[in-house]
Every structure is written in C-alpha cells, then in structure tokens.
Amino acid sequence: MKETIDLLSRLIATPSVSGKEQETAGILSRYLASKKGVSVSTVGNNVIATKEPFRENKPVVLLCSHHDTVAPSAGYTRDPYTPVLEEDKNGRMRLYGLGSNDAGASVVAMTEAFCTTDNLPYNTVLILAAEEEISGKKGIASALPHVPNISCAWVGEPTGLRAATGERGLLVLDGVASGQSAHAALEGGDNALYKALDAIALLRNYRFIKESPTMGSVRLQVTQIQSGTQHNVIPDTCHYVVDIRTTDVYTNVEILEELESFLPGCLTARNMANKASATPYGHPLAEAVKKAGIPTYTSPTTSDWMRLPCPALKIGPGCSSRSHAPDEFIYIHEIEQGIATYTHLLSTLTL
C-alpha cells in the first residue's frame, strides 16, 4: 500500500481544481508510464492508459474516475493541500486532504487494479478524467472519442463500495419573472418578485406523475432567488434557480416542456446533457456485483456516468457525505478494500 498511498498523497499536495489539473495529469501519466505493459496518452488533462497486448477482436472494458477537485470550502481547519495520515480513536488510519475521498481514493484503487490484473478475456482501458466536477467540455467527453467501441464501464466514485446501478440526473433551470418598476410608496408598477413567488409556490407543490421503478420520483427544489436594486423601488425582474434531480423515466426535454406548460415567466436550462443513468437489468456488470454479494442502490449524485455511451455501474471506496466537505479524508482500509473489489470484479466479469 505504501506506493498507492504515496501516489494519493502527491495528488492531494498538488492543486487540481477543475480546469487546472495539468500537474496531477502529469503525476498520473508518469506513474502509469512506469508500469510494465501500460501505454499512456493524454487528451488535454485527461489521462488514458491501455494494457498490452490490446486485442482488436476483444471487447473493451473502461475504468474511469476523475482527478479534478472542487475548490476547498471555507470550513477547513487544516491545510487542504497537506496530506496528513492520522489514527482515529478506533485505531484506524485515515489520510486527510482535498480530493482524498472524491475521487482520489477511486483513482488510486482503480489504477492499482488496472495495472495488476492480467490475463482478462477482454481489453481494459483506464481514463482518469478532468473537469468532472464542473461537467466541463474538456473532461471525459473529449477523451472518449480516443477509445472507440467501449462495451461497458466501471465508474469510480465514493459509494462506500456499494454498487450504484442507477444515478439521478441533474437539470438546473434559471427562472425569470418580469414586471414593471415603480416607486414603492406609490400605487402602480408590477412587482416581479411577487410573480416569482407565485411561480415558486407552483413548483413547491408540483409532483411529476411518472415514477421510476428504481429511482422513485423526480425531485425538485428552488435553491436561489434574487431581485431588486433598493428598498424603495418595485423590482421589474426576479431571478430564481430550480435544482431538479431527474430519473430514467423522463428526458430533460420532457421535464422542461412539462414545467413550461403551466409556469409563468421564462425558464432556461443551463445544461440538457446531465441525464439520469441506469445499469440495464441483467447486464454482466450487475451480474458481477451480484455474484460478489455487493449491495446495490440508486445514487442521488451525478458523475461522468451520464457522459458514457455504454452500460456502466458506479462503485468506489469512500463516503459521498465527505465529498466537498471541510477536512475531507479517506480511511486506508477503504482504499485496500477498493483495490480488492475492483480486482475481483474485473476477474469475474464475463462479457
């Protein structure tokens, strides 16, 4: 484990906020290139590794995770870029540092399993992606064209080593209510803030009819509102934001059209590509986790899974609740279990 923990420590110590991951891309590229039988290339800050020999007549199984991070939150009590190994009160060792849990632990565990698991009946390709946290165009979407004919994929994210056979999508809408400004002391004007509140009341009580057998209902929350320039002016515009966690029974287009059919004002989607994902029932990925006795669930968080052109399943060491939180950490035993789990799943997967 020393080499694996050292690699993760170097990643933590190297800032890699989304869009600025060139240094961690270099660390990972050099590490993989030092391994026997591994070929490495990069597309922007995405690192792509293949195992030799690559057999053209065999299926391609992708392992993917991301090495970018969010910016450290204001609540950190320790330097987010200083990796520190500490023992907790139960005698378990954990490694502190930004990106240790999301998704550095998956990155290093997948890398170890990829490098050491040989004689598989299919080809394996590893993509350690950039810009996952911002759904950037220079992330995995730019790397996938360089890995054609992918049959299926394992996505590395902190799931507590449970297998996510589905994950909700994300649709963010910007709403605008328009009115007419006037002096607040006089009658007249058309208060856009009140119009927005009426729209928000409709959203608060709205329920989508169709429910997913695995993911349940679509979840909707209004999370931001902004209006007015000063206390004595009736606002003529009001902006609000709607966060929608989608399921596999609606497309993002269908959700937007349904809300537009009854909601006053204007709605604009920030990104229509963040779709919900589900592992097809009975797929070999699902069968592999079933054989391994790994519990399954539906993930409430999004990942690069939504950008993959093939069946996939999300699994990795760590805990989602530690992601994007102050004083992020990963237990060393979680990384060890992650390596063992990835290795076992690769060895038992039958396509």
C-alpha positions as a Markdown table, in Angstrom:
| # | Residue | x | y | z |
|---|---|---|---|---|
| 1 | Met | 0.0 | 0.0 | 0.0 |
| 2 | Lys | 2.9 | 2.4 | 0.5 |
| 3 | Glu | 3.2 | 3.2 | -3.2 |
| 4 | Thr | -0.5 | 3.7 | -3.5 |
| 5 | Ile | -0.7 | 6.0 | -0.5 |
| 6 | Asp | 2.3 | 7.9 | -1.7 |
| 7 | Leu | 0.6 | 8.4 | -5.1 |
| 8 | Leu | -2.6 | 9.7 | -3.4 |
| 9 | Ser | -0.6 | 12.0 | -1.1 |
| 10 | Arg | 1.1 | 13.5 | -4.2 |
| 11 | Leu | -2.2 | 14.1 | -5.8 |
| 12 | Ile | -3.6 | 15.8 | -2.6 |
| 13 | Ala | -0.5 | 18.0 | -2.4 |
| 14 | Thr | -1.0 | 19.2 | -6.0 |
| 15 | Pro | -3.9 | 21.6 | -6.5 |
| 16 | Ser | -6.2 | 20.3 | -9.3 |
| 17 | Val | -9.3 | 22.4 | -9.2 |
| 18 | Ser | -11.5 | 21.7 | -12.3 |
| 19 | Gly | -9.9 | 23.1 | -15.4 |
| 20 | Lys | -6.4 | 23.4 | -13.8 |
| 21 | Glu | -5.4 | 19.7 | -13.5 |
| 22 | Gln | -2.3 | 19.7 | -15.7 |
| 23 | Glu | 0.0 | 18.9 | -12.8 |
| 24 | Thr | -1.9 | 16.0 | -11.5 |
| 25 | Ala | -2.4 | 14.8 | -15.0 |
| 26 | Gly | 1.4 | 14.8 | -15.3 |
| 27 | Ile | 1.8 | 12.9 | -12.0 |
| 28 | Leu | -0.6 | 10.2 | -13.1 |
| 29 | Ser | 0.8 | 9.9 | -16.6 |
| 30 | Arg | 4.4 | 9.4 | -15.3 |
| 31 | Tyr | 3.2 | 6.9 | -12.7 |
| 32 | Leu | 1.3 | 4.8 | -15.3 |
| 33 | Ala | 4.1 | 5.0 | -17.8 |
| 34 | Ser | 6.5 | 3.5 | -15.3 |
| 35 | Lys | 4.3 | 0.3 | -15.1 |
| 36 | Lys | 5.2 | -2.7 | -17.3 |
| 37 | Gly | 2.8 | -3.3 | -20.2 |
| 38 | Val | 1.0 | 0.0 | -19.8 |
| 39 | Ser | 0.7 | 2.6 | -22.6 |
| 40 | Val | -0.2 | 6.2 | -21.7 |
| 41 | Ser | -1.6 | 9.1 | -23.7 |
| 42 | Thr | -3.3 | 12.4 | -22.8 |
| 43 | Val | -6.1 | 14.4 | -24.2 |
| 44 | Gly | -5.9 | 17.8 | -22.5 |
| 45 | Asn | -5.8 | 17.0 | -18.8 |
| 46 | Asn | -7.4 | 13.6 | -19.3 |
| 47 | Val | -5.1 | 10.6 | -18.8 |
| 48 | Ile | -5.7 | 7.5 | -21.0 |
| 49 | Ala | -4.0 | 4.2 | -20.3 |
| 50 | Thr | -4.2 | 0.9 | -22.1 |
| 51 | Lys | -2.9 | -2.6 | -21.2 |
| 52 | Glu | -0.8 | -4.5 | -23.7 |
| 53 | Pro | -1.4 | -6.5 | -25.7 |
| 54 | Phe | -4.5 | -4.7 | -27.0 |
| 55 | Arg | -6.5 | -7.3 | -29.0 |
| 56 | Glu | -8.7 | -5.8 | -31.7 |
| 57 | Asn | -11.2 | -8.7 | -31.6 |
| 58 | Lys | -11.9 | -8.4 | -27.9 |
| 59 | Pro | -14.4 | -6.2 | -26.0 |
| 60 | Val | -13.2 | -3.0 | -24.3 |
| 61 | Val | -14.0 | -2.5 | -20.6 |
| 62 | Leu | -13.4 | 1.0 | -19.3 |
| 63 | Leu | -12.4 | 2.0 | -15.8 |
| 64 | Cys | -12.9 | 5.7 | -15.2 |
| 65 | Ser | -12.7 | 8.2 | -12.4 |
| 66 | His | -11.6 | 11.8 | -12.1 |
| 67 | His | -8.6 | 13.6 | -10.6 |
| 68 | Asp | -10.0 | 17.2 | -10.5 |
| 69 | Thr | -11.5 | 18.6 | -7.3 |
| 70 | Val | -13.8 | 21.4 | -6.2 |
| 71 | Ala | -12.2 | 24.4 | -4.5 |
| 72 | Pro | -11.6 | 23.9 | -0.8 |
| 73 | Ser | -14.6 | 25.1 | 1.3 |
| 74 | Ala | -14.2 | 27.9 | 3.9 |
| 75 | Gly | -14.7 | 25.4 | 6.8 |
| 76 | Tyr | -11.4 | 23.7 | 6.6 |
| 77 | Thr | -9.5 | 23.6 | 9.9 |
| 78 | Arg | -6.3 | 22.2 | 8.2 |
| 79 | Asp | -4.4 | 22.9 | 5.0 |
| 80 | Pro | -6.4 | 21.1 | 2.3 |
| 81 | Tyr | -3.2 | 20.6 | 0.3 |
| 82 | Thr | -1.2 | 19.0 | 3.0 |
| 83 | Pro | -1.7 | 15.2 | 3.1 |
| 84 | Val | -1.7 | 14.0 | 6.7 |
| 85 | Leu | -2.0 | 10.4 | 8.0 |
| 86 | Glu | -3.7 | 10.2 | 11.4 |
| 87 | Glu | -5.1 | 7.4 | 13.6 |
| 88 | Asp | -8.6 | 7.8 | 14.8 |
| 89 | Lys | -9.9 | 6.9 | 18.2 |
| 90 | Asn | -10.7 | 3.3 | 16.9 |
| 91 | Gly | -7.1 | 2.8 | 15.7 |
| 92 | Arg | -8.0 | 3.2 | 12.0 |
| 93 | Met | -5.6 | 5.2 | 9.9 |
| 94 | Arg | -7.0 | 7.9 | 7.6 |
| 95 | Leu | -5.5 | 10.3 | 5.1 |
| 96 | Tyr | -6.7 | 13.9 | 5.2 |
| 97 | Gly | -6.6 | 16.2 | 2.2 |
| 98 | Leu | -8.7 | 17.8 | -0.5 |
| 99 | Gly | -9.7 | 15.2 | -3.1 |
| 100 | Ser | -8.7 | 12.2 | -0.9 |
| 101 | Asn | -12.2 | 10.9 | -0.8 |
| 102 | Asp | -13.7 | 12.4 | -4.0 |
| 103 | Ala | -12.3 | 10.9 | -6.0 |
| 104 | Gly | -8.6 | 10.3 | -5.2 |
| 105 | Ala | -9.3 | 7.0 | -3.5 |
| 106 | Ser | -11.1 | 5.7 | -6.5 |
| 107 | Val | -8.3 | 7.0 | -8.8 |
| 108 | Val | -5.5 | 5.2 | -7.0 |
| 109 | Ala | -7.5 | 2.0 | -6.3 |
| 110 | Met | -8.6 | 1.7 | -9.9 |
| 111 | Thr | -5.1 | 2.5 | -11.1 |
| 112 | Glu | -3.7 | -0.3 | -8.9 |
| 113 | Ala | -6.3 | -2.8 | -10.1 |
| 114 | Phe | -5.8 | -1.8 | -13.7 |
| 115 | Cys | -2.1 | -2.2 | -13.5 |
| 116 | Thr | -2.0 | -5.6 | -11.7 |
| 117 | Thr | -5.0 | -7.5 | -13.1 |
| 118 | Asp | -3.8 | -9.5 | -16.1 |
| 119 | Asn | -5.0 | -12.4 | -18.4 |
| 120 | Leu | -8.5 | -11.0 | -18.7 |
| 121 | Pro | -10.8 | -12.1 | -21.6 |
| 122 | Tyr | -11.2 | -8.5 | -22.7 |
| 123 | Asn | -9.2 | -5.3 | -23.1 |
| 124 | Thr | -9.1 | -2.8 | -20.3 |
| 125 | Val | -8.7 | 0.9 | -20.7 |
| 126 | Leu | -8.3 | 3.5 | -17.8 |
| 127 | Ile | -9.4 | 7.1 | -18.1 |
| 128 | Leu | -8.6 | 9.4 | -15.3 |
| 129 | Ala | -10.6 | 12.4 | -16.3 |
| 130 | Ala | -10.5 | 16.2 | -15.8 |
| 131 | Glu | -13.3 | 18.7 | -15.3 |
| 132 | Glu | -15.8 | 16.1 | -13.8 |
| 133 | Glu | -16.8 | 18.5 | -11.0 |
| 134 | Ile | -17.9 | 21.2 | -13.5 |
| 135 | Ser | -19.2 | 18.8 | -16.3 |
| 136 | Gly | -16.7 | 20.6 | -18.5 |
| 137 | Lys | -16.3 | 20.1 | -22.2 |
| 138 | Lys | -12.6 | 19.3 | -21.8 |
| 139 | Gly | -13.4 | 16.4 | -19.4 |
| 140 | Ile | -14.1 | 12.8 | -20.2 |
| 141 | Ala | -16.3 | 13.8 | -23.2 |
| 142 | Ser | -13.2 | 14.9 | -25.0 |
| 143 | Ala | -11.3 | 11.7 | -24.2 |
| 144 | Leu | -14.0 | 9.2 | -25.2 |
| 145 | Pro | -13.5 | 9.6 | -29.0 |
| 146 | His | -10.0 | 8.3 | -28.5 |
| 147 | Val | -11.3 | 5.0 | -27.0 |
| 148 | Pro | -13.7 | 3.5 | -29.6 |
| 149 | Asn | -16.0 | 0.5 | -29.2 |
| 150 | Ile | -16.3 | 0.5 | -25.4 |
| 151 | Ser | -18.5 | -2.3 | -24.3 |
| 152 | Cys | -19.2 | -1.2 | -20.7 |
| 153 | Ala | -17.6 | 0.7 | -17.8 |
| 154 | Trp | -16.9 | 0.9 | -14.1 |
| 155 | Val | -17.2 | 4.4 | -12.8 |
| 156 | Gly | -15.1 | 5.2 | -9.7 |
| 157 | Glu | -16.8 | 7.4 | -7.1 |
| 158 | Pro | -17.2 | 7.3 | -3.3 |
| 159 | Thr | -20.1 | 4.9 | -2.9 |
| 160 | Gly | -18.9 | 3.0 | 0.3 |
| 161 | Leu | -18.2 | 0.2 | -2.2 |
| 162 | Arg | -21.9 | -0.3 | -2.7 |
| 163 | Ala | -22.8 | -0.7 | -6.4 |
| 164 | Ala | -24.9 | 2.2 | -7.8 |
| 165 | Thr | -26.9 | 0.6 | -10.6 |
| 166 | Gly | -28.6 | 4.0 | -11.2 |
| 167 | Glu | -27.9 | 7.6 | -10.6 |
| 168 | Arg | -30.1 | 10.6 | -10.8 |
| 169 | Gly | -29.5 | 13.2 | -13.5 |
| 170 | Leu | -29.3 | 16.9 | -12.9 |
| 171 | Leu | -31.3 | 19.7 | -14.6 |
| 172 | Val | -30.7 | 23.2 | -13.4 |
| 173 | Leu | -33.2 | 25.8 | -14.6 |
| 174 | Asp | -32.9 | 29.6 | -14.4 |
| 175 | Gly | -36.3 | 31.2 | -14.0 |
| 176 | Val | -37.1 | 34.8 | -14.7 |
| 177 | Ala | -40.3 | 36.7 | -13.8 |
| 178 | Ser | -40.8 | 40.1 | -15.4 |
| 179 | Gly | -42.9 | 43.1 | -14.2 |
| 180 | Gln | -42.7 | 46.9 | -14.2 |
| 181 | Ser | -40.8 | 49.0 | -11.8 |
| 182 | Ala | -42.3 | 51.9 | -9.9 |
| 183 | His | -41.8 | 53.9 | -6.7 |
| 184 | Ala | -42.6 | 51.6 | -3.7 |
| 185 | Ala | -44.5 | 54.5 | -1.9 |
| 186 | Leu | -47.0 | 54.9 | -4.8 |
| 187 | Glu | -49.6 | 52.7 | -6.3 |
| 188 | Gly | -48.6 | 51.2 | -9.6 |
| 189 | Gly | -45.9 | 49.0 | -11.1 |
| 190 | Asp | -46.0 | 45.3 | -11.4 |
| 191 | Asn | -43.9 | 43.5 | -8.8 |
| 192 | Ala | -41.8 | 40.8 | -10.4 |
| 193 | Leu | -40.8 | 39.5 | -7.0 |
| 194 | Tyr | -44.5 | 38.6 | -6.3 |
| 195 | Lys | -44.8 | 36.9 | -9.7 |
| 196 | Ala | -41.7 | 34.8 | -9.0 |
| 197 | Leu | -43.1 | 33.8 | -5.6 |
| 198 | Asp | -46.3 | 32.7 | -7.3 |
| 199 | Ala | -44.2 | 30.6 | -9.7 |
| 200 | Ile | -42.2 | 29.2 | -6.8 |
| 201 | Ala | -45.4 | 28.2 | -5.0 |
| 202 | Leu | -46.5 | 26.3 | -8.0 |
| 203 | Leu | -43.1 | 24.5 | -8.1 |
| 204 | Arg | -43.1 | 23.8 | -4.4 |
| 205 | Asn | -46.4 | 21.8 | -4.7 |
| 206 | Tyr | -45.8 | 20.2 | -8.1 |
| 207 | Arg | -45.3 | 16.5 | -8.5 |
| 208 | Phe | -44.4 | 14.6 | -11.6 |
| 209 | Ile | -46.8 | 11.8 | -12.3 |
| 210 | Lys | -44.4 | 9.1 | -13.6 |
| 211 | Glu | -42.2 | 7.3 | -11.1 |
| 212 | Ser | -39.1 | 5.2 | -11.9 |
| 213 | Pro | -39.2 | 1.6 | -10.5 |
| 214 | Thr | -35.6 | 2.0 | -9.2 |
| 215 | Met | -35.2 | 5.8 | -8.6 |
| 216 | Gly | -38.6 | 6.8 | -7.5 |
| 217 | Ser | -40.0 | 10.3 | -8.2 |
| 218 | Val | -38.3 | 13.3 | -9.8 |
| 219 | Arg | -37.0 | 15.7 | -7.0 |
| 220 | Leu | -37.3 | 19.4 | -7.4 |
| 221 | Gln | -36.1 | 22.3 | -5.2 |
| 222 | Val | -35.9 | 26.1 | -5.7 |
| 223 | Thr | -32.5 | 26.9 | -4.3 |
| 224 | Gln | -31.8 | 30.6 | -5.1 |
| 225 | Ile | -33.7 | 33.9 | -5.6 |
| 226 | Gln | -32.5 | 37.4 | -6.5 |
| 227 | Ser | -34.4 | 40.6 | -7.1 |
| 228 | Gly | -34.5 | 44.3 | -6.5 |
| 229 | Thr | -32.0 | 47.1 | -6.6 |
| 230 | Gln | -33.1 | 49.1 | -3.5 |
| 231 | His | -35.8 | 49.2 | -0.8 |
| 232 | Asn | -38.0 | 51.9 | -2.4 |
| 233 | Val | -38.2 | 50.5 | -6.0 |
| 234 | Ile | -40.6 | 47.9 | -7.0 |
| 235 | Pro | -38.5 | 45.3 | -8.9 |
| 236 | Asp | -39.2 | 44.7 | -12.6 |
| 237 | Thr | -37.3 | 41.4 | -12.7 |
| 238 | Cys | -36.7 | 38.5 | -10.4 |
| 239 | His | -34.4 | 35.6 | -11.0 |
| 240 | Tyr | -34.6 | 32.2 | -9.3 |
| 241 | Val | -32.9 | 28.8 | -9.7 |
| 242 | Val | -34.5 | 25.4 | -9.8 |
| 243 | Asp | -32.4 | 22.3 | -9.0 |
| 244 | Ile | -34.1 | 19.1 | -10.4 |
| 245 | Arg | -32.8 | 15.6 | -9.8 |
| 246 | Thr | -34.1 | 13.6 | -12.7 |
| 247 | Thr | -34.9 | 9.9 | -13.2 |
| 248 | Asp | -34.7 | 7.5 | -16.1 |
| 249 | Val | -38.5 | 7.8 | -17.0 |
| 250 | Tyr | -38.2 | 11.4 | -18.1 |
| 251 | Thr | -35.8 | 13.1 | -20.5 |
| 252 | Asn | -34.6 | 16.5 | -19.6 |
| 253 | Val | -36.5 | 17.9 | -22.6 |
| 254 | Glu | -39.8 | 16.3 | -21.3 |
| 255 | Ile | -39.3 | 17.8 | -17.8 |
| 256 | Leu | -38.6 | 21.3 | -19.2 |
| 257 | Glu | -41.6 | 21.2 | -21.5 |
| 258 | Glu | -43.9 | 20.0 | -18.7 |
| 259 | Leu | -42.9 | 22.8 | -16.4 |
| 260 | Glu | -43.1 | 25.4 | -19.2 |
| 261 | Ser | -46.7 | 24.3 | -19.9 |
| 262 | Phe | -48.1 | 25.8 | -16.7 |
| 263 | Leu | -45.3 | 28.0 | -15.2 |
| 264 | Pro | -45.5 | 31.8 | -15.8 |
| 265 | Gly | -42.3 | 33.6 | -16.9 |
| 266 | Cys | -39.3 | 32.2 | -18.6 |
| 267 | Leu | -37.3 | 29.1 | -17.9 |
| 268 | Thr | -33.8 | 28.4 | -19.3 |
| 269 | Ala | -31.8 | 25.2 | -18.9 |
| 270 | Arg | -28.1 | 25.5 | -18.1 |
| 271 | Asn | -27.3 | 22.1 | -19.5 |
| 272 | Met | -29.6 | 19.5 | -21.0 |
| 273 | Ala | -26.9 | 16.8 | -21.1 |
| 274 | Asn | -26.8 | 15.8 | -17.4 |
| 275 | Lys | -29.2 | 12.8 | -17.9 |
| 276 | Ala | -30.1 | 10.1 | -15.4 |
| 277 | Ser | -28.4 | 6.7 | -15.9 |
| 278 | Ala | -29.3 | 3.1 | -15.1 |
| 279 | Thr | -27.5 | -0.2 | -15.5 |
| 280 | Pro | -29.6 | -2.4 | -17.8 |
| 281 | Tyr | -31.3 | -5.2 | -15.8 |
| 282 | Gly | -29.3 | -8.5 | -16.1 |
| 283 | His | -26.2 | -6.8 | -17.6 |
| 284 | Pro | -22.9 | -8.6 | -16.9 |
| 285 | Leu | -21.8 | -5.6 | -14.7 |
| 286 | Ala | -24.9 | -6.1 | -12.5 |
| 287 | Glu | -24.3 | -9.9 | -12.5 |
| 288 | Ala | -20.7 | -9.4 | -11.4 |
| 289 | Val | -21.7 | -7.4 | -8.3 |
| 290 | Lys | -24.5 | -9.9 | -7.6 |
| 291 | Lys | -22.0 | -12.8 | -7.6 |
| 292 | Ala | -19.7 | -10.8 | -5.3 |
| 293 | Gly | -22.6 | -10.2 | -2.9 |
| 294 | Ile | -22.2 | -6.4 | -3.2 |
| 295 | Pro | -25.4 | -4.4 | -2.2 |
| 296 | Thr | -26.9 | -2.2 | -4.8 |
| 297 | Tyr | -28.6 | 1.2 | -4.6 |
| 298 | Thr | -29.6 | 4.3 | -6.6 |
| 299 | Ser | -27.1 | 7.2 | -6.2 |
| 300 | Pro | -28.5 | 10.7 | -5.6 |
| 301 | Thr | -25.3 | 12.3 | -7.0 |
| 302 | Thr | -24.2 | 12.7 | -10.6 |
| 303 | Ser | -20.9 | 11.6 | -12.2 |
| 304 | Asp | -19.2 | 11.1 | -15.5 |
| 305 | Trp | -21.5 | 8.1 | -15.9 |
| 306 | Met | -24.0 | 10.4 | -17.7 |
| 307 | Arg | -21.5 | 11.1 | -20.4 |
| 308 | Leu | -20.7 | 7.5 | -21.2 |
| 309 | Pro | -22.0 | 5.9 | -24.4 |
| 310 | Cys | -22.2 | 2.4 | -22.9 |
| 311 | Pro | -23.8 | 0.5 | -20.0 |
| 312 | Ala | -22.0 | 1.3 | -16.7 |
| 313 | Leu | -22.0 | 0.8 | -13.0 |
| 314 | Lys | -20.7 | 3.2 | -10.3 |
| 315 | Ile | -18.7 | 1.9 | -7.3 |
| 316 | Gly | -15.7 | 3.1 | -5.3 |
| 317 | Pro | -14.1 | 3.5 | -1.9 |
| 318 | Gly | -15.1 | 6.4 | 0.4 |
| 319 | Cys | -18.3 | 8.0 | 1.5 |
| 320 | Ser | -20.3 | 10.5 | -0.5 |
| 321 | Ser | -21.1 | 12.6 | 2.6 |
| 322 | Arg | -17.4 | 13.5 | 2.9 |
| 323 | Ser | -17.3 | 14.9 | -0.7 |
| 324 | His | -17.0 | 18.7 | -0.9 |
| 325 | Ala | -16.9 | 18.9 | 2.9 |
| 326 | Pro | -14.3 | 20.5 | 5.1 |
| 327 | Asp | -11.4 | 18.3 | 6.3 |
| 328 | Glu | -12.0 | 15.6 | 3.7 |
| 329 | Phe | -10.4 | 12.3 | 4.4 |
| 330 | Ile | -10.3 | 8.6 | 3.4 |
| 331 | Tyr | -9.6 | 5.6 | 5.5 |
| 332 | Ile | -6.6 | 3.5 | 4.4 |
| 333 | His | -8.6 | 0.3 | 4.8 |
| 334 | Glu | -11.2 | 1.7 | 2.4 |
| 335 | Ile | -8.5 | 2.0 | -0.3 |
| 336 | Glu | -7.3 | -1.5 | 0.4 |
| 337 | Gln | -10.9 | -2.8 | 0.1 |
| 338 | Gly | -11.4 | -0.7 | -3.1 |
| 339 | Ile | -8.4 | -2.3 | -4.8 |
| 340 | Ala | -9.6 | -5.8 | -3.8 |
| 341 | Thr | -13.1 | -5.1 | -5.0 |
| 342 | Tyr | -12.0 | -3.7 | -8.4 |
| 343 | Thr | -9.6 | -6.6 | -8.9 |
| 344 | His | -12.3 | -9.1 | -8.0 |
| 345 | Leu | -14.9 | -7.5 | -10.3 |
| 346 | Leu | -12.5 | -7.4 | -13.2 |
| 347 | Ser | -11.6 | -11.0 | -12.7 |
| 348 | Thr | -15.2 | -12.2 | -12.5 |
| 349 | Leu | -16.8 | -10.0 | -15.2 |
| 350 | Thr | -18.0 | -12.1 | -18.1 |
| 351 | Leu | -19.0 | -10.4 | -21.4 |
